[in-house]
Amino acid sequence: MQSKWMKTIFSIIAIIVLFTCIALTNNNPRKVTLVESIVSDIFSFPQRLYASAKAYVTSNDEFFADVDALKKENEELKARIEELEKIAINYEQVKAENDVMISHLKLADKYQDHDLIIADIISDSATNWEATYIVNKGERDGVMPGMTVIAEKGLVGYVETVTKTTAKIISILDAGNSVSSRVSRTRDEVICKGSISSSEKQELKVMNIPMGTTLIEGDKLETSGVGGIYPKGISIGTITEVINKTNPIENEAIIKTEVDFGKLETVGIIVIESEDINGEETIS
């Protein structure tokens, strides 16, 4: 009987010890090792990344909506820019045509006493030996060789040859061309001639100056209307230099042409009857 009682007591004590151990174990959990921690982080990183991305996308619906709106706005702006570029090109074309028409009207208005054929230069040849132009009017427009060619500022030259639709102009700067001229101040007659050395400077030499004639810088020269195809009174240029030599007969002057040949675009061809054209005016 006593032995049975002792077993019961030992059983109760064992149960108490067991529960005590369990309690002590729960209060002092086992520490995780470094290896376990690294392995756990490696395997949990993709899950955390996915969770973060999902949360970002879910919370940024407005961002993607803004991107779509910006893309649409960008396409609209590109289309508008292309439209404006087309408008600008069209404006430049209209402006250029308008400028040409204005130059035509100015030229016709200035020379109302002459019947003019207005023409535009389509090519030019300016070298030390020649200064010529091709214009877009020819025989079918009434242009004939020998006709005088002018610009708004003054004398350009004369028509040398024509085709059905074009004409070749020899300018006063050409080394083979010369013009019977008159000094506006003194009314003395002189010759203005193109030269190889002065063509690029748009200058002419004044030659055949009468004895006793005194030229000064600033004197204006115009066509005299004598001995050639150029009508009287067309402006030629202004004297910029007087060259007095030992022999007064050899005295010369330099004139700057009124016409800016470097910017010449439109000319007027003076219409005259064929029997009045005597050919080009030159001197040796």
NUTOR-174699 format. One record per residue: x, y, z of N, C-alpha, C in turn; residue number from 1. Coordinates in Angstrom, 2 decimals, padded with zeros to 5 digits. Layout:
# residues N
NODE,X,Y,Z,X,Y,Z,X,Y,Z,NUM
...
# end
This chain:
# residues 284
NODE,000.82,-001.20,000.00,000.00,000.00,000.00,000.85,001.25,000.00,1
NODE,001.86,001.21,000.83,002.81,002.35,000.92,003.53,002.52,-000.39,2
NODE,003.87,001.49,-001.07,004.58,001.54,-002.37,003.72,002.18,-003.42,3
NODE,002.44,001.88,-003.43,001.53,002.50,-004.39,001.42,003.98,-004.15,4
NODE,001.38,004.38,-002.95,001.29,005.78,-002.58,002.54,006.51,-003.03,5
NODE,003.69,005.95,-002.89,004.96,006.57,-003.27,005.00,006.78,-004.80,6
NODE,004.47,005.83,-005.57,004.43,005.98,-007.04,003.58,007.15,-007.45,7
NODE,002.47,007.29,-006.75,001.56,008.41,-007.07,002.25,009.74,-006.83,8
NODE,002.97,009.82,-005.71,003.67,011.08,-005.37,004.74,011.38,-006.43,9
NODE,005.51,010.37,-006.82,006.56,010.57,-007.83,005.96,010.98,-009.19,10
NODE,004.82,010.44,-009.53,004.15,010.80,-010.78,003.74,012.27,-010.77,11
NODE,003.20,012.71,-009.65,002.78,014.13,-009.54,003.98,015.04,-009.65,12
NODE,005.08,014.66,-008.96,006.32,015.47,-009.01,006.83,015.55,-010.44,13
NODE,006.82,014.43,-011.18,007.32,014.39,-012.57,006.50,015.30,-013.47,14
NODE,005.18,015.30,-013.25,004.30,016.16,-014.07,004.61,017.62,-013.81,15
NODE,004.81,017.95,-012.50,005.13,019.34,-012.13,006.44,019.78,-012.78,16
NODE,007.45,018.91,-012.77,008.76,019.22,-013.37,008.63,019.43,-014.87,17
NODE,007.81,018.60,-015.49,007.63,018.69,-016.95,007.02,020.03,-017.35,18
NODE,005.95,020.38,-016.66,005.30,021.65,-016.97,006.20,022.84,-016.67,19
NODE,007.01,022.69,-015.63,007.96,023.76,-015.29,008.98,023.96,-016.42,20
NODE,009.45,022.87,-016.97,010.43,022.95,-018.09,009.81,023.59,-019.34,21
NODE,008.54,023.18,-019.56,007.85,023.77,-020.72,007.70,025.27,-020.56,22
NODE,007.37,025.68,-019.35,007.19,027.11,-019.08,008.50,027.86,-019.24,23
NODE,009.57,027.26,-018.71,010.87,027.92,-018.83,011.32,028.02,-020.28,24
NODE,011.02,027.03,-021.09,011.41,027.05,-022.52,010.67,028.12,-023.28,25
NODE,009.40,028.30,-023.02,008.61,029.34,-023.71,009.07,030.74,-023.33,26
NODE,009.53,030.95,-022.14,009.99,032.28,-021.70,011.35,032.62,-022.25,27
NODE,012.14,031.65,-022.70,013.49,031.89,-023.23,013.62,031.20,-024.59,28
NODE,013.05,031.80,-025.65,013.09,031.19,-026.99,014.50,031.05,-027.50,29
NODE,014.66,030.08,-028.42,015.98,029.83,-028.99,016.36,030.93,-029.96,30
NODE,017.58,031.38,-029.90,018.10,032.41,-030.80,018.34,031.83,-032.20,31
NODE,017.96,032.67,-033.26,018.16,032.24,-034.64,019.62,032.44,-035.01,32
NODE,020.18,031.50,-035.70,021.59,031.59,-036.08,021.76,032.54,-037.27,33
NODE,022.99,032.97,-037.54,023.29,033.91,-038.65,022.96,033.29,-040.00,34
NODE,023.28,032.01,-040.15,023.02,031.30,-041.41,021.52,031.26,-041.68,35
NODE,020.74,030.94,-040.62,019.29,030.88,-040.76,018.72,032.24,-041.16,36
NODE,019.29,033.29,-040.56,018.82,034.65,-040.86,019.07,035.02,-042.32,37
NODE,020.28,034.70,-042.84,020.63,035.03,-044.24,019.74,034.27,-045.21,38
NODE,019.56,032.97,-044.93,018.72,032.15,-045.80,017.30,032.67,-045.82,39
NODE,016.82,033.07,-044.65,015.45,033.59,-044.56,015.30,034.89,-045.37,40
NODE,016.32,035.77,-045.27,016.27,037.04,-046.01,016.30,036.81,-047.52,41
NODE,017.13,035.87,-047.97,017.25,035.59,-049.40,015.92,035.13,-049.98,42
NODE,015.29,034.20,-049.27,014.04,033.65,-049.79,012.86,034.60,-049.62,43
NODE,012.96,035.49,-048.67,011.83,036.41,-048.45,011.95,037.68,-049.29,44
NODE,013.15,038.00,-049.87,013.36,039.25,-050.63,012.44,039.35,-051.85,45
NODE,012.35,038.30,-052.73,011.44,038.40,-053.89,010.00,038.63,-053.47,46
NODE,009.61,037.98,-052.37,008.24,038.17,-051.92,008.00,039.61,-051.47,47
NODE,008.98,040.15,-050.74,008.84,041.54,-050.28,008.87,042.52,-051.46,48
NODE,009.74,042.23,-052.49,009.84,043.09,-053.67,008.54,043.08,-054.44,49
NODE,007.98,041.89,-054.64,006.71,041.76,-055.34,005.61,042.50,-054.60,50
NODE,005.61,042.34,-053.29,004.58,043.01,-052.49,004.70,044.53,-052.59,51
NODE,005.96,045.02,-052.57,006.18,046.47,-052.67,005.75,047.01,-054.03,52
NODE,006.13,046.28,-055.12,005.77,046.71,-056.47,004.26,046.73,-056.64,53
NODE,003.61,045.66,-056.12,002.16,045.59,-056.22,001.50,046.75,-055.49,54
NODE,002.04,047.06,-054.33,001.49,048.17,-053.55,001.71,049.51,-054.27,55
NODE,002.90,049.67,-054.94,003.21,050.92,-055.64,002.29,051.12,-056.84,56
NODE,002.16,050.03,-057.63,001.30,050.12,-058.82,-000.14,050.40,-058.42,57
NODE,-000.59,049.69,-057.39,-001.97,049.86,-056.94,-002.23,051.28,-056.46,58
NODE,-001.24,051.86,-055.80,-001.41,053.21,-055.25,-001.05,054.31,-056.23,59
NODE,-000.59,053.96,-057.49,-000.17,054.99,-058.46,-000.92,054.89,-059.79,60
NODE,-002.18,054.59,-059.71,-002.99,054.55,-060.92,-003.02,055.91,-061.61,61
NODE,-003.01,056.98,-060.82,-003.03,058.34,-061.39,-001.76,058.64,-062.16,62
NODE,-000.62,058.07,-061.73,000.65,058.29,-062.43,000.57,057.77,-063.87,63
NODE,000.07,056.54,-064.02,-000.03,055.97,-065.36,-001.07,056.70,-066.20,64
NODE,-002.10,057.18,-065.56,-003.11,057.97,-066.28,-002.48,059.27,-066.78,65
NODE,-001.62,059.87,-065.95,-000.92,061.10,-066.35,000.02,060.84,-067.51,66
NODE,000.70,059.69,-067.52,001.60,059.34,-068.62,000.84,059.24,-069.93,67
NODE,-000.32,058.61,-069.91,-001.13,058.49,-071.12,-001.59,059.86,-071.60,68
NODE,-001.95,060.72,-070.66,-002.39,062.07,-071.03,-001.25,062.87,-071.65,69
NODE,-000.05,062.73,-071.08,001.11,063.44,-071.62,001.46,062.94,-073.01,70
NODE,001.36,061.65,-073.22,001.64,061.06,-074.53,000.68,061.61,-075.57,71
NODE,-000.59,061.66,-075.22,-001.61,062.20,-076.14,-001.35,063.67,-076.43,72
NODE,-001.02,064.43,-075.38,-000.74,065.86,-075.55,000.49,066.07,-076.44,73
NODE,001.51,065.20,-076.28,002.72,065.29,-077.09,002.42,065.07,-078.57,74
NODE,001.56,064.09,-078.86,001.18,063.82,-080.24,000.41,065.01,-080.83,75
NODE,-000.45,065.61,-080.03,-001.21,066.78,-080.49,-000.28,067.96,-080.78,76
NODE,000.73,068.14,-079.92,001.68,069.24,-080.12,002.51,069.01,-081.38,77
NODE,002.92,067.77,-081.64,003.68,067.46,-082.85,002.86,067.80,-084.10,78
NODE,001.59,067.42,-084.06,000.72,067.70,-085.20,000.55,069.20,-085.40,79
NODE,000.45,069.93,-084.29,000.30,071.38,-084.37,001.56,072.03,-084.92,80
NODE,002.72,071.54,-084.50,003.99,072.07,-084.99,004.11,071.87,-086.50,81
NODE,003.76,070.67,-086.96,003.80,070.39,-088.41,002.88,071.33,-089.17,82
NODE,001.71,071.59,-088.59,000.75,072.49,-089.23,001.31,073.91,-089.30,83
NODE,001.93,074.36,-088.20,002.51,075.70,-088.17,003.69,075.84,-089.14,84
NODE,004.48,074.77,-089.28,005.59,074.79,-090.22,005.09,074.96,-091.65,85
NODE,003.99,074.25,-091.99,003.41,074.39,-093.31,002.89,075.81,-093.53,86
NODE,002.28,076.38,-092.50,001.78,077.76,-092.60,002.93,078.73,-092.80,87
NODE,004.05,078.51,-092.07,005.21,079.40,-092.19,005.82,079.33,-093.58,88
NODE,005.92,078.11,-094.13,006.47,077.96,-095.48,005.58,078.66,-096.49,89
NODE,004.29,078.49,-096.34,003.34,079.13,-097.25,003.44,080.65,-097.14,90
NODE,003.61,081.14,-095.90,003.74,082.58,-095.68,004.98,083.13,-096.38,91
NODE,006.10,082.41,-096.26,007.33,082.86,-096.90,007.18,082.90,-098.41,92
NODE,006.49,081.91,-098.98,006.27,081.89,-100.41,005.41,083.07,-100.85,93
NODE,004.35,083.32,-100.10,003.46,084.44,-100.42,004.20,085.76,-100.28,94
NODE,005.02,085.88,-099.22,005.77,087.11,-099.00,006.76,087.35,-100.13,95
NODE,007.45,086.28,-100.57,008.41,086.42,-101.66,007.71,086.86,-102.95,96
NODE,006.56,086.24,-103.23,005.80,086.63,-104.42,005.32,088.07,-104.31,97
NODE,004.92,088.46,-103.10,004.45,089.83,-102.88,005.59,090.83,-103.07,98
NODE,006.78,090.48,-102.58,007.94,091.37,-102.74,008.28,091.56,-104.22,99
NODE,008.17,090.47,-104.99,008.44,090.57,-106.42,007.42,091.49,-107.10,100
NODE,006.14,091.33,-106.73,005.10,092.17,-107.31,005.31,093.63,-106.96,101
NODE,005.74,093.89,-105.72,005.99,095.27,-105.30,007.13,095.88,-106.11,102
NODE,008.21,095.08,-106.32,009.33,095.59,-107.10,008.91,095.86,-108.54,103
NODE,008.02,095.03,-109.08,007.51,095.26,-110.43,006.74,096.58,-110.49,104
NODE,005.88,096.81,-109.50,005.06,098.02,-109.49,005.92,099.27,-109.32,105
NODE,006.92,099.19,-108.44,007.80,100.34,-108.23,008.55,100.70,-109.51,106
NODE,009.02,099.68,-110.20,009.77,099.89,-111.43,008.88,100.53,-112.50,107
NODE,007.68,099.98,-112.67,006.76,100.53,-113.67,006.33,101.95,-113.31,108
NODE,006.16,102.21,-112.02,005.73,103.54,-111.58,006.81,104.59,-111.79,109
NODE,008.07,104.21,-111.57,009.16,105.18,-111.72,009.39,105.56,-113.18,110
NODE,009.21,104.63,-114.08,009.47,104.88,-115.49,008.17,104.88,-116.29,111
NODE,007.26,105.75,-115.88,005.95,105.82,-116.54,006.05,106.31,-117.98,112
NODE,007.13,107.02,-118.31,007.29,107.54,-119.67,007.73,106.45,-120.65,113
NODE,008.08,105.28,-120.13,008.55,104.20,-120.99,007.60,103.01,-120.92,114
NODE,007.48,102.34,-122.04,006.73,101.09,-122.09,007.69,099.97,-121.70,115
NODE,007.41,099.34,-120.56,008.36,098.36,-120.01,007.83,096.93,-120.08,116
NODE,008.77,096.03,-120.27,008.51,094.60,-120.07,009.24,094.21,-118.78,117
NODE,008.48,093.89,-117.75,009.09,093.56,-116.46,009.55,092.10,-116.49,118
NODE,010.79,091.87,-116.10,011.35,090.51,-116.13,012.13,090.23,-114.85,119
NODE,012.22,088.96,-114.52,012.99,088.52,-113.34,014.23,087.77,-113.78,120
NODE,015.32,088.02,-113.09,016.58,087.35,-113.41,016.52,085.90,-112.94,121
NODE,016.88,084.99,-113.84,016.86,083.57,-113.48,018.26,082.96,-113.39,122
NODE,019.28,083.69,-113.90,020.67,083.25,-113.72,021.58,084.42,-114.04,123
NODE,022.81,084.32,-113.55,023.77,085.39,-113.83,025.16,084.82,-113.99,124
NODE,026.00,085.59,-114.64,027.40,085.21,-114.82,028.24,086.46,-114.61,125
NODE,028.93,086.48,-113.49,029.77,087.63,-113.16,031.22,087.16,-112.99,126
NODE,032.08,087.48,-113.95,033.49,087.13,-113.89,034.31,088.38,-114.19,127
NODE,035.62,088.22,-114.21,036.48,089.36,-114.55,036.29,089.79,-116.00,128
NODE,035.75,088.90,-116.83,035.67,089.19,-118.26,034.27,089.62,-118.69,129
NODE,033.26,089.17,-117.96,031.91,089.52,-118.36,030.98,089.65,-117.16,130
NODE,029.88,090.36,-117.39,028.85,090.51,-116.36,027.51,090.45,-117.09,131
NODE,026.91,089.27,-117.11,025.70,089.07,-117.89,024.60,088.43,-117.03,132
NODE,023.37,088.57,-117.51,022.21,088.00,-116.83,021.28,087.34,-117.85,133
NODE,020.54,086.34,-117.38,019.47,085.75,-118.16,018.15,086.05,-117.45,134
NODE,017.16,086.58,-118.22,015.87,086.90,-117.63,014.79,086.00,-118.24,135
NODE,013.63,085.97,-117.57,012.56,085.04,-117.95,011.58,085.60,-118.97,136
NODE,011.99,086.57,-119.75,011.16,087.10,-120.83,011.97,087.07,-122.12,137
NODE,011.28,086.74,-123.24,011.99,086.62,-124.50,011.19,087.13,-125.68,138
NODE,011.44,086.53,-126.82,010.85,087.00,-128.07,009.32,087.00,-128.04,139
NODE,008.73,085.99,-127.48,007.27,085.91,-127.46,006.65,086.99,-126.56,140
NODE,007.47,087.59,-125.68,006.99,088.67,-124.82,007.26,090.05,-125.43,141
NODE,007.90,090.07,-126.60,008.20,091.33,-127.26,009.61,091.83,-127.06,142
NODE,010.47,091.03,-126.43,011.87,091.44,-126.19,012.69,091.20,-127.47,143
NODE,013.53,092.20,-127.80,014.39,092.10,-128.98,015.81,092.54,-128.62,144
NODE,016.80,092.04,-129.34,018.18,092.48,-129.10,018.31,093.99,-129.24,145
NODE,019.15,094.57,-128.40,019.40,096.01,-128.46,018.54,096.83,-127.52,146
NODE,017.54,096.24,-126.91,016.68,097.00,-126.00,017.41,097.34,-124.71,147
NODE,017.12,098.52,-124.17,017.74,098.98,-122.93,017.11,098.29,-121.72,148
NODE,017.96,097.96,-120.74,017.50,097.29,-119.53,017.79,098.18,-118.33,149
NODE,016.79,098.37,-117.48,016.93,099.25,-116.32,016.45,098.55,-115.06,150
NODE,016.82,099.13,-113.92,016.29,098.70,-112.63,015.71,099.94,-111.96,151
NODE,015.16,099.77,-110.78,014.53,100.91,-110.10,015.54,102.03,-109.87,152
NODE,016.77,101.70,-109.56,017.78,102.72,-109.25,018.43,103.34,-110.48,153
NODE,018.42,102.59,-111.61,019.08,103.16,-112.78,019.39,102.14,-113.85,154
NODE,020.43,102.45,-114.65,020.76,101.67,-115.83,021.40,100.32,-115.47,155
NODE,020.95,099.27,-116.16,021.51,097.92,-115.98,022.36,097.52,-117.17,156
NODE,021.86,097.70,-118.39,022.60,097.32,-119.57,021.69,097.23,-120.77,157
NODE,021.94,096.25,-121.65,021.12,096.09,-122.85,020.94,094.60,-123.16,158
NODE,019.92,094.30,-123.96,019.65,092.93,-124.39,020.59,092.57,-125.53,159
NODE,021.33,091.48,-125.37,022.23,091.05,-126.43,021.55,090.03,-127.36,160
NODE,020.99,088.97,-126.78,020.33,087.93,-127.59,019.04,087.50,-126.90,161
NODE,018.15,086.89,-127.69,016.88,086.42,-127.14,016.55,085.02,-127.65,162
NODE,015.76,084.30,-126.86,015.12,083.06,-127.31,013.62,083.31,-127.20,163
NODE,012.85,082.29,-127.41,011.40,082.45,-127.31,010.97,082.91,-125.91,164
NODE,011.67,082.41,-124.89,011.22,082.65,-123.51,012.25,083.35,-122.63,165
NODE,013.46,083.59,-123.12,014.50,084.21,-122.29,015.26,085.27,-123.08,166
NODE,016.04,086.05,-122.35,016.90,087.05,-122.99,018.20,087.16,-122.20,167
NODE,019.29,087.39,-122.92,020.59,087.58,-122.29,020.90,089.07,-122.24,168
NODE,021.26,089.53,-121.05,021.54,090.95,-120.83,023.03,091.16,-120.58,169
NODE,023.61,092.12,-121.30,024.99,092.54,-121.03,024.90,093.77,-120.12,170
NODE,025.44,093.66,-118.90,025.34,094.77,-117.96,026.41,095.82,-118.24,171
NODE,026.24,097.00,-117.68,027.21,098.09,-117.86,028.52,097.79,-117.16,172
NODE,028.55,096.78,-116.30,029.80,096.39,-115.64,030.68,095.54,-116.55,173
NODE,030.11,095.00,-117.62,030.87,094.16,-118.54,032.03,094.93,-119.15,174
NODE,033.19,094.30,-119.22,034.39,094.98,-119.72,034.27,095.40,-121.18,175
NODE,033.36,094.81,-121.91,033.20,095.16,-123.32,032.11,096.19,-123.56,176
NODE,031.49,096.68,-122.51,030.36,097.60,-122.65,030.75,099.02,-122.28,177
NODE,030.08,100.00,-122.89,030.32,101.40,-122.57,029.04,102.20,-122.79,178
NODE,028.94,103.35,-122.14,027.72,104.15,-122.19,028.07,105.62,-122.42,179
NODE,027.42,106.24,-123.40,027.55,107.68,-123.58,026.80,108.35,-122.43,180
NODE,027.52,109.18,-121.68,026.97,109.72,-120.44,027.09,111.23,-120.38,181
NODE,026.40,111.80,-119.40,026.45,113.24,-119.17,026.58,113.50,-117.68,182
NODE,027.47,114.47,-117.34,027.62,114.88,-115.94,026.45,115.79,-115.61,183
NODE,025.66,115.42,-114.63,024.45,116.18,-114.31,024.75,117.62,-113.94,184
NODE,025.83,117.88,-113.24,026.15,119.23,-112.77,026.66,120.12,-113.90,185
NODE,027.56,119.62,-114.73,028.19,120.47,-115.76,027.58,120.26,-117.14,186
NODE,026.82,119.19,-117.33,026.23,118.80,-118.61,027.28,118.39,-119.64,187
NODE,028.51,118.16,-119.20,029.57,117.69,-120.11,029.34,116.22,-120.43,188
NODE,029.64,115.86,-121.68,029.48,114.47,-122.10,030.78,113.70,-121.93,189
NODE,030.66,112.50,-121.38,031.81,111.63,-121.14,031.40,110.20,-121.51,190
NODE,032.32,109.28,-121.38,032.05,107.85,-121.61,032.26,107.08,-120.32,191
NODE,031.30,106.26,-119.96,031.43,105.35,-118.81,031.65,103.94,-119.36,192
NODE,032.70,103.29,-118.87,033.06,101.99,-119.43,033.34,100.99,-118.33,193
NODE,032.89,099.75,-118.57,033.21,098.67,-117.64,034.67,098.29,-117.76,194
NODE,035.22,097.71,-116.70,036.62,097.31,-116.73,036.80,096.02,-115.94,195
NODE,037.84,095.29,-116.28,038.11,094.02,-115.61,038.40,094.24,-114.13,196
NODE,039.14,095.31,-113.82,039.59,095.54,-112.44,038.48,096.10,-111.54,197
NODE,037.44,096.69,-112.11,036.43,097.37,-111.30,035.09,096.67,-111.24,198
NODE,034.93,095.59,-111.99,033.63,094.93,-112.08,033.14,094.42,-110.72,199
NODE,034.03,093.76,-109.97,033.62,093.20,-108.69,033.23,094.29,-107.69,200
NODE,033.79,095.47,-107.83,033.46,096.58,-106.93,032.23,097.35,-107.40,201
NODE,031.63,096.92,-108.51,030.49,097.60,-109.10,030.83,099.05,-109.42,202
NODE,031.97,099.21,-110.08,032.45,100.53,-110.47,032.69,100.60,-111.97,203
NODE,032.61,101.81,-112.52,032.90,102.07,-113.93,033.97,103.15,-114.02,204
NODE,034.68,103.14,-115.15,035.66,104.20,-115.40,035.00,105.29,-116.23,205
NODE,035.29,106.55,-115.89,034.83,107.70,-116.68,035.98,108.12,-117.56,206
NODE,035.76,108.09,-118.87,036.82,108.38,-119.83,036.35,109.46,-120.81,207
NODE,037.28,109.88,-121.67,036.98,110.90,-122.69,036.43,112.17,-122.05,208
NODE,037.08,112.58,-120.97,036.65,113.79,-120.26,037.12,115.02,-121.07,209
NODE,036.23,115.93,-121.46,036.61,117.08,-122.26,037.65,117.97,-121.56,210
NODE,038.54,118.56,-122.31,039.52,119.49,-121.75,038.81,120.64,-121.05,211
NODE,039.30,121.01,-119.89,038.70,122.11,-119.13,037.56,121.68,-118.23,212
NODE,037.13,120.42,-118.33,036.05,119.93,-117.47,036.62,119.52,-116.12,213
NODE,036.01,120.03,-115.07,036.45,119.70,-113.71,035.40,118.82,-113.06,214
NODE,035.78,117.58,-112.81,034.87,116.66,-112.11,035.21,116.62,-110.63,215
NODE,034.21,116.44,-109.81,034.43,116.37,-108.36,033.71,115.15,-107.81,216
NODE,034.20,114.69,-106.67,033.54,113.56,-106.03,032.10,113.93,-105.67,217
NODE,031.18,113.02,-105.96,029.78,113.30,-105.69,029.00,113.69,-106.93,218
NODE,029.70,114.00,-108.04,029.00,114.30,-109.29,028.18,113.09,-109.74,219
NODE,026.98,113.36,-110.22,026.09,112.31,-110.72,026.21,112.21,-112.24,220
NODE,026.15,110.97,-112.75,026.17,110.76,-114.18,024.90,110.05,-114.63,221
NODE,024.42,110.42,-115.81,023.23,109.82,-116.38,023.46,109.59,-117.86,222
NODE,022.60,108.80,-118.49,022.76,108.55,-119.92,022.49,109.85,-120.69,223
NODE,023.29,110.05,-121.75,023.14,111.27,-122.55,022.13,111.10,-123.67,224
NODE,021.85,109.87,-124.06,020.93,109.63,-125.16,021.57,109.84,-126.52,225
NODE,022.90,110.02,-126.54,023.60,110.31,-127.79,024.36,109.09,-128.27,226
NODE,024.23,108.79,-129.55,025.09,107.81,-130.20,024.90,106.38,-129.79,227
NODE,023.74,106.02,-129.24,023.59,104.62,-128.87,022.16,104.25,-128.56,228
NODE,022.00,103.17,-127.85,020.67,102.60,-127.61,020.05,103.05,-126.30,229
NODE,020.82,103.71,-125.45,020.28,104.08,-124.14,019.53,105.40,-124.21,230
NODE,018.30,105.44,-123.76,017.55,106.70,-123.74,018.19,107.71,-122.80,231
NODE,017.87,108.95,-122.98,018.44,110.04,-122.20,017.89,110.07,-120.78,232
NODE,018.77,110.44,-119.84,018.35,110.74,-118.48,018.26,109.59,-117.50,233
NODE,018.75,108.42,-117.86,018.72,107.29,-116.92,019.95,107.33,-116.03,234
NODE,019.75,107.25,-114.73,020.85,107.36,-113.77,021.85,106.22,-113.94,235
NODE,023.15,106.59,-113.85,024.22,105.58,-113.99,024.94,105.39,-112.66,236
NODE,025.42,106.49,-112.08,026.15,106.36,-110.83,026.69,107.68,-110.32,237
NODE,027.56,107.58,-109.30,028.13,108.76,-108.63,029.65,108.65,-108.62,238
NODE,030.32,109.75,-108.93,031.79,109.77,-108.94,032.31,109.65,-107.51,239
NODE,033.20,108.69,-107.31,033.81,108.48,-106.00,035.30,108.85,-105.97,240
NODE,035.90,108.98,-107.15,037.33,109.32,-107.21,037.64,109.97,-108.55,241
NODE,038.46,111.03,-108.50,038.92,111.71,-109.72,040.42,111.47,-109.85,242
NODE,040.85,111.04,-111.04,042.26,110.71,-111.28,042.82,111.69,-112.32,243
NODE,043.57,112.65,-111.83,044.18,113.64,-112.73,045.59,113.17,-113.12,244
NODE,045.85,113.13,-114.41,047.14,112.67,-114.91,047.93,113.83,-115.52,245
NODE,049.20,113.53,-115.84,050.07,114.58,-116.40,049.48,115.15,-117.68,246
NODE,049.00,114.28,-118.52,048.32,114.72,-119.75,046.82,114.82,-119.45,247
NODE,046.23,116.02,-119.43,044.82,116.19,-119.07,043.87,115.36,-119.93,248
NODE,044.28,115.03,-121.13,043.41,114.24,-122.01,043.20,112.84,-121.43,249
NODE,044.16,112.39,-120.62,044.09,111.04,-120.05,043.41,111.02,-118.68,250
NODE,042.91,112.15,-118.22,042.25,112.19,-116.92,041.09,111.18,-116.87,251
NODE,040.89,110.59,-115.70,039.83,109.60,-115.52,039.11,109.85,-114.20,252
NODE,038.03,109.15,-114.01,037.31,109.17,-112.74,036.69,107.80,-112.54,253
NODE,036.34,107.52,-111.31,035.69,106.25,-110.97,034.29,106.56,-110.45,254
NODE,033.30,105.82,-110.95,031.94,106.02,-110.42,031.41,104.70,-109.85,255
NODE,030.63,104.85,-108.79,029.93,103.72,-108.19,028.54,103.66,-108.80,256
NODE,028.16,102.50,-109.31,026.86,102.40,-109.97,025.71,102.57,-108.97,257
NODE,024.62,103.17,-109.44,023.44,103.34,-108.60,022.78,101.98,-108.34,258
NODE,022.80,101.13,-109.32,022.21,099.80,-109.18,023.14,098.90,-108.38,259
NODE,022.57,098.23,-107.38,023.33,097.23,-106.63,023.20,095.90,-107.37,260
NODE,024.19,095.61,-108.22,024.12,094.42,-109.05,024.18,093.13,-108.24,261
NODE,024.71,093.21,-107.04,024.78,092.02,-106.19,023.42,091.59,-105.67,262
NODE,022.44,092.49,-105.68,021.10,092.18,-105.18,020.04,092.32,-106.27,263
NODE,020.47,092.39,-107.50,019.54,092.61,-108.60,018.68,091.37,-108.84,264
NODE,017.35,091.55,-108.83,016.42,090.45,-109.05,015.42,090.75,-110.16,265
NODE,014.98,092.00,-110.25,013.96,092.39,-111.21,014.47,093.51,-112.09,266
NODE,014.18,093.45,-113.38,014.59,094.50,-114.31,013.42,094.87,-115.21,267
NODE,013.56,096.03,-115.84,012.58,096.48,-116.82,013.26,096.61,-118.17,268
NODE,012.66,096.07,-119.19,013.21,096.17,-120.55,012.38,097.20,-121.31,269
NODE,013.04,098.27,-121.75,012.33,099.36,-122.42,011.97,098.93,-123.85,270
NODE,010.69,098.96,-124.13,010.21,098.54,-125.44,010.36,099.70,-126.43,271
NODE,011.04,099.43,-127.54,011.17,100.40,-128.63,010.93,099.68,-129.95,272
NODE,010.58,100.45,-130.95,010.33,099.85,-132.26,011.62,099.29,-132.83,273
NODE,011.50,098.23,-133.61,012.67,097.54,-134.13,013.54,098.45,-134.98,274
NODE,012.93,099.39,-135.73,013.75,100.26,-136.59,014.55,101.28,-135.79,275
NODE,014.19,101.45,-134.47,014.94,102.38,-133.64,016.12,101.75,-132.94,276
NODE,016.26,100.40,-133.08,017.37,099.72,-132.41,018.57,099.71,-133.34,277
NODE,019.63,100.35,-132.90,020.82,100.48,-133.74,021.95,099.54,-133.35,278
NODE,021.69,098.67,-132.41,022.76,097.77,-131.97,023.42,098.29,-130.72,279
NODE,024.34,097.50,-130.15,024.99,097.86,-128.88,025.97,099.00,-129.07,280
NODE,026.23,099.69,-127.95,027.10,100.85,-127.96,028.43,100.46,-127.34,281
NODE,029.51,100.55,-128.11,030.82,100.17,-127.60,031.86,101.16,-128.07,282
NODE,033.00,101.14,-127.41,034.16,101.91,-127.87,035.37,101.01,-127.80,283
NODE,036.39,101.33,-128.54,037.59,100.53,-128.49,038.59,101.13,-127.54,284
# end
